[in-house]
Amino acid sequence: MIILKRLLTVEAAGKQARRTEKLRSAAGFESEKPLENIDYGFNHSLDRDKIEELGRLDFLEAKEIDTYIARCKSIMRRSPL
């Protein structure tokens, strides 16, 4: 039974990894870039606290998608591209 559980866990992890890669590729992103790698010194207009807060995805658990969209718009308006 333990072997079956482990096998199913490995299969689920592989499936999730393939799905993530497929979505990343479809979105046109070159590679995965974690928030920890952002160079905040390069662009001083980035609000580190706000970006890290959004990165935790707490708004999804609280079902506050409107709040998320408003915060993203706020960040994008202040950041030169």
HUJO-V775944 format. One record per backbone hydrogen bond with DSSP energy under -0.5 kcal/mol. CO is the residue of the C=O (numbers start at 1). NH is the residue of the N-H. E is the energy in kcal/mol with one decimal. If there is no record, write none. Layout:
BEGIN
co,nh,e
CO,NH,E
CO,NH,E
END
This chain:
BEGIN
co,nh,e
1,5,-2.2
2,6,-2.4
3,7,-2.6
4,8,-2.5
5,9,-2.1
6,10,-2.5
7,11,-2.4
8,12,-2.4
9,13,-2.2
10,14,-2.4
11,15,-2.4
12,16,-2.3
13,17,-2.3
14,18,-2.5
15,19,-2.3
16,20,-2.6
17,21,-2.3
18,22,-2.4
19,23,-2.5
20,24,-2.6
21,25,-2.5
22,26,-2.4
23,27,-2.0
24,28,-0.7
24,29,-1.8
25,28,-0.9
34,37,-1.9
35,38,-1.7
38,40,-1.2
39,42,-0.9
39,43,-0.9
43,46,-1.6
46,48,-1.0
47,51,-2.5
48,52,-2.7
49,53,-2.2
50,54,-2.5
51,55,-2.1
52,56,-1.1
53,56,-0.6
53,58,-0.7
54,57,-1.3
57,60,-1.3
57,61,-1.0
58,62,-2.0
59,64,-3.2
60,63,-0.8
64,68,-1.7
65,69,-2.4
66,70,-2.2
67,71,-2.3
68,72,-2.5
69,73,-2.3
70,74,-2.0
71,75,-2.3
72,76,-2.6
73,77,-2.1
74,78,-1.2
75,79,-1.2
78,80,-0.6
END
